[in-house]
Amino acid sequence: MLSRKGSSRAASQRGSKSGRLARRRGSSAEAALQAETARLGVPNGVLKRGFLVKKGHLMPTRKERYFVLGQHSLSYYKPTKSGDVELKGVLELKASDIIAPLSHSDAWLRIRQNEGPGGKNYKLDLKESSLIDAMITASSLQDRREWIEALRKACRNAKAMAELLSSPMSIDDANTPRVDLRASFQILHEMVLLKKLVDTIKISWGSPSQWTMEQYQELVQAISLAQEKSGSIAETTGNSE
């Protein structure tokens, strides 16, 4: 039988270990979010994120991974002892995916694809991950509900994206504005002249913060002359058609 002092020491060690684990998980979560933001290329592309337990595809294993749900993809990362993460997989979600809770549990949910990676049927079973072994049912139910709703939203996003990419561009001559070749030529020529002007000014005058009022006035006059020159050339081109 443990003494009161021994019990206190054991409790202190468990608390210290739990604290280290919590800090490491927090570091891994931030690293995963940064990695996924860089992968997606957009700062606000994450719908939901968090630690989940996933079942193995071939072996009956259960591994904790940090999942990040994008607008139409689900990525999962493996935390390392150093607090960094390693990307382990990306599941591109589809409109036909089935996202549903598993009836035998309050925490598990399943993602099923009829045409998953490699053209085969694919399923991914997930559940909320907790720092403690005993899970609170209400918390598990709420977390699972939020994940299911977020995953279904991502599937709807995938459907909208697929429809947008597959829809042909209809050309209606009655509604298509006619292109004014003279105006287009003038704009193009004006852009060329202004670019040459800006390049010359940068070399000669240096940083704009150092320009004098006389230089600014000279720049305005030069821009006006460039616009007049491009306009006269465009008019000559139009008359010769």
N, C-alpha and C positions, 0 to 999 in steps of 0.2 A: 504493500500500500504506500502510495506517494505521500510525503509530508507536505504540509502547507507551503513550505519554502520551495520544494521540488515542483509542486503544481504551479506556483507563480512563475518559476523559471521556464517551465514548459510553455505556459501561456504566453510569456514574453517572447519566446523564440518563435512561436506560431505567429504572433502579431508582427514581429520583425520580418519574417518570411513573407507574410501576406502584404506588408507594406512595400517590400522590394518588388514583388510580383506586380502590384498595382502600378508602381512607377515604371516598370519595364513595359507593361501593357500600354500605359499612356504614351510612352516614347514611341512604341511601335505603331500606335494608332496615328500619331502625328506624321510619322515617316511614311506610312501607307497613304495617308491623305495627300501629302505632298507629291508622292510618286504617281498617284492616280490622276491628280490635277495636271501634272506634266504630261501624262500619257494621253489624257482626253484633250488637252490643249485649250481648255476653257476653265476659268476660275470658279464658275457657279454651276458646274455640270453634275454635281453629286446630289442624288435624291435621298440616300440613306447610307449609313455606315455603322459598323460595329463588329464585335467579336461574335462568331457563331461556330458551332461544332458541326462538322460535316462527316458523313459516313464515307468510307472508302468505296471506290468503284468496284474493285475486285476482291479485296480482303475486308473482313468485317471489323474494320478499324474505325476509330472516332478521333478526329484531329481538330484542334482549335485553329481557326484561321481568322484573319481580319478581312471582312468583306466590305467592298465599296460598290454601291449601286450607282451607275451612271445613268444617263438619259435613256439608253437602250442596251446596256451591257452590265454584266456583273463580274467584278474582278475579286480575286482573293489572294491574300498575302500571308506568307509564313513569317512570324516574328522570329528574330534571332536573339541570342543571348546579349548581344551588344546594344540591343534596342533598335536596330535597323530592321528592314523587312526584305523579303524576297518574293517577287511575283510568281505565283504558282499556277495561275490559270485565269483565263478570261472566257466567259460564256456570253456570246452574242444572243440577246433575247429576240424572240420573234413573236408575231401576233398570234401564232397558233400554239404557243406554249401554254401549258396548263399549270397554274399556280394554285395549290390547294393545301389545306391543313391535313395532317394525318390523324385519323380518328382514334388511334390507340394512345395518343398523347396530347397534353396541353401545350407542348412546346415545339414539336417537330412539324415541319412543313416540307412540301415536295415541289420541285420544279421538273416538269416532264416535257421533253421535246420529242415530237414524232420524227424529226429529222435533225438529230444532234450532230456533234462532231463526227466526221467520217461517214455521214449519211445514215447512221444507226440511231435507233431509239436511245434516248438518254434521260437519266433521272438524277436529280441531286437532292438529297435529303439533308435538311439543316435544322438546327434548333439553337435557341438562345444559349449563350455561354455565360456562366456566372463565376465569380471568385470563390464562392462556397459550393459545396457539393449539393446540399439540400436546396432545391429551387422553389421559389415562391410561385404558386400556381397562377395567381392573379397577374403577377408581373410577367410570367411566361406567356400567358394568353394575350395580354396587351402588346407585348413585343412582337409576338408572332403575327398578330393582326396588322400591326404597322408595317412589318416586312412584306406581308402578302399584298397589302394595298399599294405599297411602293413598287413592288415587282410588277404588279398588274399595270400600274401607270407606265412603267418602262416598256412593257409589251405594247401598250397603246401607242407610245411614242415611236416604237419600231415600226408599227403598222402605218402610222402617218408618214414616216420617212420613206418607207417602201412605196407607198402610193404616190408620193411626191416625185420620187425618182423614176417611177414607171409610167407616169402620165405623159403622153405626147404633147408637144407644144403645138397648139392649133394656130394656124396663120390665117387671119381674116383680113383680106385686102381692104375691105371697107373700113375697118377699124385701125389698120396699121398706118401710123403717120408716115407721110412721104419724107424722104431724106433730102434736105436742101444741100446739094453738093457744093454750092458756092459758100454757104455758111460753114459747112464742115471744113472746106479747104482753108477758109479764113481762120478758123479756130486752130487748126493744125499748124498753120504757118505762124500764127501769133505765138503759140506755145514754143515753137522752135526759136523764134526771135527772143522771147523773154528768157528762155533757158540760157542762150548765149549771153544775154545781158547780165543775168544773175551771176554766171560763171566769171565773167570779166570783172564785175564789181567785187566779188569775193576775193579775187586775186589782188585787185588794186587797192581796195579800201579796208580790207580786214573785217573784223567783227562789227555787226550792226550797232552794238552798244557804243562804239567809238566814232560813229558817223556824226558829222556836223549837220546843222539845219540846211546849209547850202547843198550838202551832198544828198539829203533827202529830197530837196526840191529838184535837183538835177535828175534823181531817179524817177520822180513823177513825170518829168518832161520826157525822159527817155522811153518810159512805158507808153506815153501818149503817142510819141512818134512811131513806136513799134506797131501800135494798133492801127494808126493811119496808114502805115506802109503795107501791112498785111491786108487791110481793107481795099487799098487801091490795086494790089496785085490780084485779089480775088475778083474784083470788078472787071479787070482786064481779061482774066480767064473766062469769066462768064460771058463777056461780049464776044469772045472768039469762038464760042460753041456754035 
